[in-house]
Structures are given as C-alpha cells and as structure tokens.
Amino acid sequence: MNRHVLVIDDDLDTISFISLILEQENYNVLATTDVEEGLIFFETYKPAVVILDLEMPTIHGIQVLKKIKPAIDKDFSVIILTGYGHDANIKICYELGVYAFLSKPVHLVELKGLVRNAMLWEEYKKRTRRTQRTTRRTGSAENFETFSGNPAQKTNGTTTDCGKSD
C-alpha cells in the first residue's frame, strides 16, 4: 500500500506537527512550505494523500487543486487544511474533488482519522478498479466474493457457508 502523505502548507509549525504525528503512525511524510516543490513531490512520489493548505501567500490552494486535479478515478485523495472555511471556497473545493476538510488548529484524532480513512478509500478504489478489469477480461465477477469479503466460499462449483457448522 502506498503510504506517502504530501503536506503543503506555508506554516512551518503546522508542517512540523502534522509530520511528527503522521510519522508516528508509520506514514512516509513529504512536507514543504513551497508550492512548486510540493508539485514536484506530487509528480515524483505519487502520494496517496495530499494535505493542502488553502490560504497560502504565493498561490491559493484552489489553484493547486486545479493543477493536480483530484478525482474518483485518480490514486490520491486531497484533504484541505484551512483556518478560513468560507462556504464559497468549500463548495469549489468539493466540486474540484476534495476528499475532506481539516480545520486549523489541527486536532490529533481528527488528523489521524482523516488520513487513515483517505488511505483506506484509496486502497478500496484500487481494488475496485482491479476487480473491474478482471471482470472485463474474464467476462465474470468470479473474483468478487474474495474481494468483497463475502463469507461464502466456492467449492467444486457449489457455494458453501464457511461460518456455520452442522
């Protein structure tokens, strides 16, 4: 699983705090206060999660979103970090494909939960795409039970319930 998290924020204290917390959770954190460097990190390391400050002095977070173009068919999620949650900006961010918002000051439990859930969402999307490709190639959904965690198990062409005993 890709455990890279990219943090782009103009506040060094925020970056240090987020990096420390996420590294303790065994994520590979790439952090920068420079947006251009962040875009290079994004292209180079292909992070699963991007934590992006919305209000930065050199470029607005919405402009960064337009460059990286998050979407359901992409292999990354974006969490917007902001102290300024204006409704108009929130609406634009969600329209551009943002996964979630994280308010400043950052709360430890919320940070961990959002990043964990975003990682799980990315893994789910990858598995779903893999299953869809397999289904298209084989013309069946034979592998779906395994992927979905269905307790039914195929044995000699019949389906048995693995959880019951006679």
BELPE-V964177 format. One record per residue. RES is the residue in one letter. PHI is phi in whole degrees, -180 to 180 (999 if undefined). NEAR is the number of other C-alpha atoms within 8 Angstrom. D_FIRST is the distance of its C-alpha to the first C-alpha in Angstrom with 2 decimals. Layout:
BEGIN
res & phi & near & d_first
RES & PHI & NEAR & D_FIRST
RES & PHI & NEAR & D_FIRST
END
This chain:
BEGIN
res & phi & near & d_first
M & 999 & 3 & 0.00
N & -70 & 5 & 3.80
R & -113 & 10 & 6.06
H & -80 & 13 & 9.16
V & -123 & 13 & 12.05
L & -102 & 14 & 15.26
V & -116 & 15 & 18.50
I & -123 & 15 & 21.72
D & -155 & 14 & 24.86
D & -80 & 10 & 28.38
D & -99 & 7 & 28.85
L & -62 & 8 & 27.94
D & -64 & 6 & 28.34
T & -64 & 8 & 25.81
I & -60 & 14 & 23.24
S & -62 & 8 & 24.03
F & -64 & 8 & 23.74
I & -63 & 10 & 20.41
S & -60 & 12 & 18.95
L & -59 & 8 & 20.44
I & -64 & 10 & 19.19
L & -72 & 12 & 15.54
E & -66 & 10 & 15.58
Q & -65 & 7 & 17.12
E & -93 & 6 & 14.15
N & 68 & 7 & 11.98
Y & -92 & 10 & 10.60
N & -90 & 9 & 11.35
V & -99 & 11 & 14.28
L & -113 & 10 & 16.29
A & -134 & 10 & 19.59
T & -155 & 12 & 22.82
T & -97 & 11 & 26.11
D & -103 & 9 & 26.74
V & -62 & 12 & 25.62
E & -61 & 6 & 26.10
E & -64 & 8 & 23.99
G & -60 & 14 & 21.27
L & -67 & 9 & 21.50
I & -67 & 8 & 21.22
F & -58 & 11 & 18.08
F & -59 & 10 & 16.68
E & -70 & 7 & 17.64
T & -76 & 6 & 16.67
Y & -99 & 7 & 13.20
K & 48 & 9 & 12.00
P & -65 & 12 & 10.69
A & -78 & 14 & 8.91
V & -134 & 14 & 11.95
V & -117 & 13 & 15.44
I & -104 & 12 & 18.09
L & -124 & 12 & 21.35
D & -71 & 12 & 24.90
L & -83 & 10 & 27.30
E & -104 & 9 & 30.53
M & -125 & 10 & 30.53
P & -69 & 6 & 33.70
T & -89 & 5 & 32.84
I & -154 & 9 & 30.94
H & -76 & 10 & 30.22
G & -56 & 11 & 26.68
I & -64 & 10 & 27.73
Q & -65 & 8 & 28.46
V & -65 & 10 & 24.96
L & -58 & 11 & 23.58
K & -65 & 8 & 25.93
K & -79 & 6 & 24.59
I & -89 & 7 & 20.84
K & 51 & 8 & 21.56
P & -65 & 12 & 18.88
A & -163 & 9 & 19.09
I & -60 & 6 & 17.74
D & -93 & 5 & 16.97
K & -98 & 6 & 15.01
D & -96 & 8 & 11.27
F & -153 & 11 & 12.01
S & -119 & 14 & 14.11
V & -116 & 13 & 17.08
I & -111 & 14 & 18.68
I & -86 & 12 & 22.27
L & -106 & 12 & 23.83
T & -155 & 12 & 27.59
G & -102 & 7 & 30.80
Y & -126 & 5 & 32.57
G & -93 & 8 & 31.54
H & -72 & 6 & 34.16
D & -55 & 6 & 34.10
A & -62 & 6 & 34.53
N & -67 & 9 & 31.49
I & -61 & 9 & 29.36
K & -61 & 8 & 30.50
I & -62 & 9 & 29.78
C & -61 & 11 & 26.26
Y & -65 & 9 & 25.43
E & -64 & 7 & 27.15
L & -85 & 11 & 24.97
G & 102 & 11 & 21.75
V & -66 & 14 & 20.88
Y & -78 & 9 & 18.63
A & -163 & 8 & 20.65
F & -116 & 9 & 23.18
L & -129 & 11 & 23.32
S & -85 & 9 & 26.88
K & -90 & 8 & 28.30
P & -69 & 5 & 29.00
V & -74 & 8 & 25.41
H & -98 & 7 & 25.26
L & -53 & 7 & 22.88
V & -65 & 6 & 22.02
E & -65 & 9 & 21.63
L & -59 & 11 & 19.30
K & -61 & 10 & 16.94
G & -65 & 8 & 17.25
L & -65 & 10 & 16.73
V & -67 & 9 & 13.59
R & -59 & 8 & 12.13
N & -66 & 8 & 13.45
A & -65 & 12 & 12.35
M & -63 & 12 & 8.62
L & -63 & 8 & 9.56
W & -62 & 8 & 11.66
E & -64 & 12 & 9.26
E & -65 & 9 & 7.22
Y & -61 & 8 & 10.86
K & -61 & 11 & 12.11
K & -63 & 9 & 9.96
R & -65 & 9 & 11.02
T & -64 & 8 & 14.44
R & -63 & 8 & 14.90
R & -62 & 8 & 14.05
T & -64 & 12 & 16.54
Q & -64 & 8 & 19.01
R & -65 & 8 & 19.04
T & -62 & 11 & 19.64
T & -63 & 12 & 22.30
R & -65 & 8 & 23.99
R & -69 & 6 & 24.14
T & -91 & 6 & 25.49
G & 78 & 7 & 27.42
S & -145 & 6 & 26.34
A & -105 & 8 & 23.85
E & -57 & 6 & 23.89
N & -84 & 9 & 20.17
F & -65 & 8 & 20.08
E & -59 & 11 & 21.21
T & -64 & 7 & 18.34
F & -66 & 9 & 15.75
S & -79 & 6 & 17.83
G & 79 & 6 & 18.39
N & -62 & 8 & 22.07
P & -71 & 8 & 24.10
A & -72 & 9 & 26.32
Q & -127 & 10 & 26.04
K & -84 & 8 & 27.83
T & -140 & 7 & 30.40
N & 49 & 4 & 32.97
G & 81 & 5 & 32.79
T & -116 & 6 & 33.24
T & -104 & 8 & 30.99
T & -121 & 8 & 31.27
D & -92 & 8 & 30.24
C & -78 & 7 & 28.26
G & -94 & 5 & 29.02
K & -106 & 5 & 32.83
S & -117 & 3 & 35.27
D & -85 & 2 & 38.77
END
